[in-house]
């Protein structure tokens, strides 16, 4: 019996239009959803980029004052919800409507930010993270499904590249908002993000869902019994069981472990071990800069003497928002899986650099290298799933994109902070040093979470910067990053094998079509 056309995964790759032809072929709806995603990302990364810093900051400074074990629990639950919710909400978006689910997600996300602001403790932040996760999981399929329906196979590579570039404008601005809001007080970060995400209600006024008439007509036929439709859960499960989806999930899970480590753990690493004042001195001299404009856009502290951790990491979003379309044009010439493999290798090398060096400019190089790898792999995952998705199931398959990220991020969220705490946490190392310097276990346990290093400065009489250098030299800080890189290497090998397998599958499809 022949397979119904709308159930077939089209593995063929279509020749892409040139760069300018692709850009001019994109309609207003593409740019509208890009704007909605931009606003959502400003708010999201305003919290996400500084979450680890907020968690480890002592309660006396307005932070949560929790250890990295508890932070890992929050991250793992956040990741699990945010990445597995779209597996099913993608199908709901296809059936209920993209506009309706985008509206609902915005309301939920506002509630999440306010929960974090109103309840500055472990449970309040966990509850807020769960609401953000659920809201994001509902938001993504509707936005990405709209993008797929507003583009053609001939311009998808450039469309996804530009969309990812526009998204990273939000990813760039969000941490800058957080840098300056948190220097006032931490709750200002959450209030600001709640206000920013509410702007999407204005975009929804101009939004017109593509293919809405067809969706309504299909719903009418299902209700009248003219056509049969499987349960959403059964429908999603049938698609999930396809080998092309299963293998995709397995081989990319390791990459997402590596990817999320950069954003969840690197800000903590920079705050504890990297002297970013060297960068400011190199650019502006030993006095730094008093320019408020430069302080904002470079993510500096209010004194203009140091780059804040979010500012360092913001190089990632800055590179993507300015150059992603160029990388998209370049990678459009190559097979999708080949581009993703090269991107994975670059990202692995960057993580190794973080482990090998704590010099500020070397960390800048590592972030730049990682960003190039991300530009080669991350937009391609959406293009790949959007292309192979059967008709009528585009948002569902774009929800599946989150599955390997869900596996990788959930495992990373729990284990990466533990790895860092085991090998690199300045708090843990400082507590051990205090015991070595004669303090009793009871005295060390009585020190509030996040304040052990400053107590060590008092006990030893060594200046903070020199003490940091001594502790870094005496401990194998890089081991956590080497383990993370090893996981990425396993994933890269899997991507290579997966690409070879897909090529064979495509040849078989072409042969079958020719007969």
C-alpha positions as MATLAB code, in Angstrom:
seq = 'XXXXXXXXXXXXXXXXXXXXXXXXXXXXXXXXXXXXXXXXXXXXXXXXXXXXXXXXXXXXXXXXXXXXXXXXXXXXXXXXXXXXXXXXXXXXXXXXXXXXXXXXXXXXXXXXXXXXXXXXXXXXXXXXXXXXXXXXXXXXXXXXXXXXXXXXXXXXXXXXXXXXXXXXXXXXXXXXXXXXXXXXXXXXXXXXXXXXXXXXXXXXXXXXXXXXXXXXXXXXXXXXXXXXXXXXXXXXXXXXXXXXXXXXXXXXXXXXXXXXXXXXXXXXXXXXXXXXXXXXXXXXXXXXXXXXXXXXXXXXXXXXXXXXXXXXXXXXXXXXXXXXXXXXXXXXXXXXXXXXXXXXXXXXXXXXXXXXXXXXXXXXXXXXXXXXXXXXXXXXXXXXXXXXXXXXXXXXXXXXXXXXXXXXXXXXXXXXXXXXXXXXXXXXXXXXXXXXXXXXXXXXXXXXXXXXXXXXXXXXXXXXXXXXXXXXXXXXXXXXXXXXXXXXXXXXXXXXXXXXXXXXXXXXXXXXXXX';
ca = [
       0.000    0.000    0.000;
       1.374    3.427   -0.922;
       2.413    5.754    1.861;
       0.231    8.887    2.121;
       2.168   11.882    0.753;
       1.746   13.964    3.902;
       3.411   11.265    6.046;
       6.656   11.100    4.084;
       9.851   12.737    5.354;
      11.386   14.572    2.379;
      15.138   14.099    2.799;
      16.106   15.807   -0.457;
      18.049   19.071   -0.374;
      16.812   21.891   -2.606;
      19.183   24.331   -4.319;
      19.058   27.637   -2.429;
      18.571   31.097   -3.920;
      21.461   33.542   -3.755;
      21.901   35.709   -0.668;
      20.152   38.869   -1.886;
      17.480   36.972   -3.781;
      16.703   35.024   -0.604;
      16.529   38.170    1.549;
      14.196   40.036   -0.836;
      11.927   36.979   -1.119;
      11.051   37.076    2.597;
       7.666   38.646    3.362;
       6.368   40.838    6.197;
       5.211   37.848    8.267;
       8.767   36.524    8.464;
      10.013   39.862    9.835;
       7.047   40.135   12.213;
       7.746   36.806   13.910;
      11.428   37.740   13.954;
      10.484   40.847   15.948;
       8.367   38.785   18.348;
      11.214   36.360   18.911;
      13.622   39.257   19.419;
      11.471   40.732   22.211;
      11.053   37.335   23.854;
      14.802   36.703   23.735;
      15.671   40.090   25.293;
      13.562   39.177   28.296;
      14.630   35.527   28.406;
      18.373   36.143   28.223;
      18.065   39.002   30.672;
      17.401   36.290   33.250;
      19.184   33.299   31.738;
      22.568   34.989   31.249;
      22.770   35.996   34.898;
      20.950   33.049   36.524;
      24.121   31.349   37.769;
      25.510   34.617   39.126;
      22.202   35.290   40.919;
      22.177   31.780   42.375;
      25.687   31.919   43.835;
      25.521   35.560   44.936;
      25.212   35.697   48.762;
      21.860   36.588   50.284;
      23.518   39.620   51.906;
      23.944   41.043   48.369;
      20.405   40.219   47.253;
      21.240   36.896   45.586;
      19.827   33.442   46.277;
      22.910   32.334   48.217;
      22.586   28.673   47.169;
      25.287   26.182   46.228;
      25.824   24.842   42.720;
      24.125   21.550   43.586;
      20.818   23.361   44.217;
      21.418   25.559   41.171;
      21.841   22.384   39.114;
      18.462   21.091   40.312;
      16.787   24.298   39.138;
      18.567   24.144   35.779;
      17.702   20.489   35.183;
      13.983   21.025   35.872;
      14.018   24.211   33.777;
      15.655   22.366   30.887;
      13.397   19.319   31.144;
      10.216   21.367   30.933;
      11.365   23.893   28.342;
      12.626   21.321   25.887;
      10.052   18.536   26.247;
       6.918   20.692   26.376;
       7.279   21.638   22.649;
       7.198   17.962   21.668;
       3.457   18.078   22.269;
       2.655   21.790   22.154;
       3.965   21.831   18.573;
       1.080   19.568   17.572;
      -1.326   21.682   19.617;
      -0.135   24.807   17.762;
      -0.784   23.087   14.426;
      -4.359   22.330   15.492;
      -5.427   25.185   17.797;
      -3.638   28.026   16.026;
      -0.313   29.802   16.287;
      -1.705   33.171   17.402;
      -3.620   31.646   20.304;
      -0.644   29.689   21.633;
       1.739   32.662   21.291;
      -0.686   34.791   23.337;
      -1.004   32.137   26.065;
       2.767   31.667   26.255;
       3.355   35.396   26.758;
       0.976   35.496   29.726;
       2.698   32.482   31.318;
       6.165   33.975   30.861;
       5.146   37.272   32.485;
       3.934   35.251   35.486;
       7.322   33.515   35.617;
       9.329   36.739   35.786;
       7.052   38.170   38.467;
       7.322   34.987   40.526;
      11.113   35.383   40.553;
      10.780   39.015   41.640;
       8.191   38.404   44.374;
       9.832   35.323   45.926;
      13.665   35.728   46.113;
      14.440   32.219   47.373;
      15.111   28.737   46.013;
      11.437   27.812   45.637;
      10.466   31.164   44.159;
      13.191   30.996   41.538;
      12.375   27.349   40.782;
       8.683   28.200   40.359;
       9.535   31.134   38.107;
      11.909   28.974   36.062;
       9.179   26.356   35.591;
       6.738   28.991   34.354;
       9.364   30.426   31.989;
      10.136   26.941   30.730;
       6.490   26.128   30.058;
       5.871   29.499   28.407;
       8.919   29.178   26.170;
       7.957   25.627   25.217;
       4.538   26.855   24.098;
       5.946   29.959   22.370;
       8.569   28.346   20.149;
       6.509   25.991   17.924;
       4.016   28.699   16.962;
       6.748   31.171   16.017;
       8.844   28.621   14.138;
       5.823   27.024   12.479;
       4.861   30.459   11.151;
       8.381   30.914    9.816;
       8.272   27.595    7.943;
       4.890   28.408    6.371;
       6.043   31.903    5.351;
       9.152   30.657    3.502;
       9.948   28.324    0.604;
      12.405   25.453    0.328;
      14.542   27.660   -1.963;
      15.140   30.317    0.717;
      15.017   28.320    3.977;
      18.784   28.359    4.568;
      18.970   32.143    4.451;
      15.629   32.513    6.282;
      16.770   30.436    9.237;
      20.142   32.171    9.247;
      18.583   35.644    9.329;
      15.993   34.551   11.889;
      18.774   33.255   14.119;
      20.641   36.522   13.604;
      17.584   38.601   14.554;
      17.015   36.380   17.595;
      20.543   37.094   18.767;
      19.934   40.822   18.744;
      17.604   39.959   21.600;
      20.220   37.631   23.030;
      22.703   40.522   22.906;
      20.487   43.164   24.483;
      19.042   40.981   27.254;
      22.304   40.433   29.177;
      23.163   44.140   28.866;
      19.832   45.002   30.482;
      20.602   42.471   33.238;
      24.135   43.835   33.833;
      22.888   47.286   34.660;
      19.625   46.328   36.355;
      21.308   43.894   38.752;
      23.801   46.561   39.834;
      20.736   48.418   41.152;
      19.044   45.347   42.640;
      18.342   41.819   41.466;
      14.536   42.162   41.466;
      14.830   44.985   38.912;
      16.070   42.402   36.401;
      12.854   40.389   36.702;
      10.517   43.397   36.606;
      12.273   44.730   33.504;
      11.977   41.367   31.716;
       8.252   41.125   32.532;
       7.718   44.579   31.000;
       9.763   43.751   27.890;
       7.972   40.474   27.045;
       4.587   42.236   27.298;
       5.481   44.144   24.092;
       4.601   41.002   22.149;
       0.912   41.750   22.714;
       1.402   44.689   20.318;
       2.988   42.444   17.675;
       0.051   40.045   17.954;
      -2.289   42.836   16.803;
      -0.526   42.811   13.402;
      -0.088   39.022   13.217;
      -2.084   37.017   10.678;
      -1.695   33.264   10.898;
      -0.592   31.652    7.602;
      -2.688   28.719    6.455;
      -5.427   29.512    8.970;
      -8.253   28.815    6.502;
      -6.830   25.377    5.722;
      -6.449   24.608    9.444;
     -10.062   25.642   10.178;
     -11.356   23.624    7.218;
      -9.409   20.580    8.350;
     -10.812   20.982   11.870;
     -14.343   21.170   10.423;
     -13.843   17.975    8.448;
     -12.462   16.187   11.493;
     -15.429   17.323   13.599;
     -17.937   16.222   10.940;
     -16.221   12.886   10.490;
     -15.206   13.523    6.866;
     -11.598   12.749    7.774;
     -10.131   10.857   10.682;
      -7.357   12.227   12.868;
      -5.317   10.303   15.381;
      -4.909   11.464   18.947;
      -2.255   14.183   19.197;
      -0.176   11.991   21.502;
      -0.431    8.973   19.179;
       0.337   11.158   16.161;
       3.439   12.602   17.837;
       4.550    9.145   18.980;
       4.235    7.733   15.456;
       6.522   10.448   14.131;
       8.960   10.113   17.038;
       9.456    6.418   16.292;
      10.849    7.132   12.837;
      14.588    6.280   12.696;
      15.494    9.662   11.170;
      14.110   11.348   14.307;
      15.442    8.853   16.862;
      19.007    8.931   15.532;
      18.886   12.735   15.310;
      18.022   12.927   19.006;
      20.806   10.580   20.050;
      23.696   12.107   18.109;
      22.929   15.747   18.934;
      22.266   15.318   22.673;
      26.007   15.481   23.429;
      26.423   18.724   21.512;
      23.652   20.372   23.529;
      25.343   19.277   26.758;
      28.441   21.111   25.567;
      26.490   24.090   24.192;
      24.515   24.843   27.343;
      27.590   24.527   29.562;
      28.910   27.721   28.001;
      25.832   29.684   29.040;
      25.078   28.021   32.380;
      28.572   27.655   33.849;
      30.989   29.943   31.971;
      29.637   33.172   33.550;
      30.423   31.695   36.978;
      33.883   30.623   35.770;
      34.612   34.120   34.435;
      33.376   35.803   37.619;
      35.588   33.585   39.780;
      38.795   33.082   37.785;
      39.163   35.600   34.924;
      40.504   39.115   35.471;
      38.502   41.041   32.878;
      40.004   44.387   33.880;
      42.877   43.515   31.533;
      40.513   43.911   28.574;
      39.363   47.347   29.740;
      42.967   48.402   30.375;
      43.971   47.247   26.879;
      41.160   49.240   25.287;
      40.977   52.388   27.430;
      44.024   52.480   29.701;
      44.386   51.751   33.436;
      41.643   54.207   34.454;
      39.012   52.461   32.340;
      36.190   54.492   30.806;
      33.586   56.791   32.308;
      31.428   56.774   29.164;
      27.949   55.520   30.037;
      27.374   54.503   26.416;
      30.488   52.306   26.345;
      29.713   50.899   29.773;
      26.278   49.788   28.569;
      27.174   48.355   25.170;
      30.325   46.578   26.378;
      28.671   45.219   29.520;
      31.057   46.966   31.932;
      30.567   47.590   35.625;
      29.385   51.033   36.756;
      32.973   52.119   37.391;
      33.975   51.233   33.816;
      36.954   49.171   34.999;
      35.842   45.568   34.387;
      33.835   43.606   31.839;
      31.012   41.842   33.652;
      30.644   38.093   32.928;
      27.465   38.709   30.928;
      29.352   41.313   28.889;
      32.099   38.793   28.083;
      29.604   36.160   27.009;
      27.705   38.764   25.007;
      30.418   38.546   22.363;
      28.579   35.374   21.341;
      25.307   37.139   20.565;
      27.132   40.158   19.138;
      28.977   38.037   16.580;
      25.848   36.140   15.630;
      23.674   39.204   15.135;
      26.274   40.865   12.901;
      27.643   37.939   10.874;
      25.177   35.045   10.975;
      23.730   35.826    7.538;
      27.242   35.576    6.068;
      27.796   32.178    7.677;
      24.331   31.108    6.472;
      25.246   32.099    2.903;
      28.525   30.181    3.182;
      27.056   27.010    4.692;
      24.196   26.989    2.158;
      26.757   25.583   -0.286;
      27.295   22.470    1.831;
      25.200   19.597    3.089;
      23.372   20.434    6.315;
      24.961   17.607    8.319;
      28.451   18.572    7.087;
      27.999   22.165    8.285;
      26.706   20.927   11.639;
      29.689   18.597   12.094;
      32.223   21.390   11.463;
      30.322   23.644   13.863;
      30.434   20.972   16.553;
      34.221   20.573   16.173;
      34.784   24.328   16.507;
      32.650   24.421   19.654;
      34.573   21.525   21.203;
      37.876   23.311   20.557;
      36.518   26.457   22.215;
      35.518   24.566   25.362;
      39.031   23.083   25.534;
      40.442   26.631   25.406;
      38.314   27.619   28.412;
      39.849   24.754   30.361;
      43.415   25.493   29.266;
      43.546   29.259   29.827;
      42.136   31.822   32.239;
      43.696   34.854   30.504;
      40.883   37.249   29.594;
      41.792   37.619   25.905;
      42.055   33.831   25.496;
      38.538   33.509   26.881;
      37.451   36.102   24.319;
      39.037   33.954   21.588;
      37.286   30.847   22.920;
      33.886   32.574   22.936;
      34.471   33.843   19.373;
      35.401   30.347   18.189;
      32.381   28.843   19.914;
      30.130   31.464   18.313;
      31.333   30.574   14.828;
      30.624   26.905   15.542;
      27.181   27.764   16.894;
      26.346   29.740   13.742;
      27.178   26.696   11.646;
      25.061   24.261   13.646;
      22.206   25.926   15.508;
      20.193   27.502   12.639;
      20.719   24.322   10.624;
      18.888   22.151   13.160;
      15.656   24.074   12.487;
      16.201   24.126    8.728;
      16.811   20.375    8.767;
      13.681   19.482   10.745;
      11.519   21.997    8.865;
      12.619   20.449    5.561;
      12.027   16.791    6.431;
       8.704   17.361    8.256;
       5.620   15.917    6.496;
       2.930   18.383    5.403;
       0.631   19.470    8.227;
       3.230   18.593   10.875;
       5.771   21.401   10.547;
       5.318   22.824   14.067;
       5.296   19.303   15.510;
       8.695   18.543   13.945;
      10.078   21.900   15.038;
       9.002   20.857   18.515;
      11.041   17.667   18.017;
      14.116   19.881   17.467;
      14.013   20.492   21.193;
      14.299   16.787   22.089;
      18.085   16.371   21.777;
      18.461   19.799   23.358;
      16.188   18.603   26.143;
      18.251   15.491   26.753;
      21.563   17.353   26.568;
      20.486   20.436   28.512;
      18.730   18.460   31.251;
      21.812   16.315   31.819;
      24.064   19.366   31.593;
      21.853   21.383   33.898;
      22.255   18.793   36.620;
      25.803   17.542   36.030;
      27.777   20.530   34.655;
      27.363   22.653   37.830;
      28.324   19.533   39.809;
      31.447   19.078   37.675;
      32.313   22.722   38.190;
      31.705   22.482   41.920;
      33.866   19.350   42.088;
      36.872   20.766   40.213;
      36.610   24.549   39.954;
      34.260   26.195   42.466;
      36.087   29.022   44.244;
      33.597   28.707   47.098;
      34.427   25.024   47.699;
      38.177   25.549   47.248;
      38.105   28.521   49.643;
      36.291   26.497   52.308;
      38.924   23.755   52.041;
      41.684   26.365   52.307;
      40.070   27.843   55.426;
      40.233   24.414   57.064;
      43.904   24.200   56.082;
      44.471   27.619   57.648;
      43.223   26.468   61.032;
      39.491   27.203   61.081;
      37.285   24.481   62.532;
      34.681   22.674   60.429;
      31.947   24.341   62.502;
      33.394   27.800   61.807;
      33.622   27.096   58.075;
      30.071   25.691   57.957;
      28.819   28.867   59.665;
      30.072   31.072   56.798;
      27.099   32.093   54.585;
      27.067   30.571   51.112;
      29.008   32.747   48.679;
      31.198   34.490   51.268;
      33.979   31.922   51.826;
      36.521   33.530   49.473;
      36.328   36.940   51.134;
      36.726   35.254   54.505;
      39.839   33.525   53.128;
      41.188   36.922   52.051;
      40.752   38.138   55.631;
      42.380   35.044   57.155;
      45.394   34.943   54.826;
      45.900   38.681   54.423;
      46.557   38.148   50.696;
      45.017   40.601   48.227;
      41.993   39.110   46.392;
      43.470   39.141   42.892;
      46.730   37.511   43.978;
      44.870   34.945   46.069;
      42.723   34.073   43.061;
      45.895   33.527   41.018;
      47.361   31.300   43.744;
      44.226   29.158   44.016;
      43.967   28.773   40.237;
      47.593   27.637   39.986;
      47.204   25.153   42.844;
      44.060   23.416   41.524;
      43.152   21.624   38.282;
      40.385   24.076   37.390;
      40.243   23.016   33.728;
      39.271   19.388   34.373;
      35.537   20.164   34.397;
      35.824   21.713   30.923;
      37.880   18.811   29.550;
      35.149   16.364   30.587;
      32.512   18.542   28.907;
      34.638   18.676   25.724;
      34.966   14.860   25.733;
      31.170   14.560   25.679;
      31.126   16.891   22.668;
      33.688   14.716   20.858;
      31.421   11.679   21.206;
      28.584   13.726   19.720;
      30.752   14.871   16.773;
      31.530   11.260   15.873;
      27.793   10.499   16.009;
      26.965   13.457   13.730;
      29.505   12.200   11.183;
      27.960    8.719   11.136;
      24.433   10.186   10.982;
      25.375   12.318    7.972;
      26.695    9.268    6.116;
      23.510    7.339    6.907;
      21.280   10.195    5.699;
      23.191   10.395    2.429;
      22.523    6.713    1.834;
      18.819    7.198    2.661;
      18.541   10.091    0.202;
      20.076    8.006   -2.580;
      17.540    5.261   -1.889;
      14.661    7.779   -2.062;
      15.962    9.137   -5.366;
      16.271    5.652   -6.818;
      12.732    4.791   -5.697;
      11.357    8.002   -7.230;
      13.083    7.266  -10.546;
      11.455    3.830  -10.846;
];
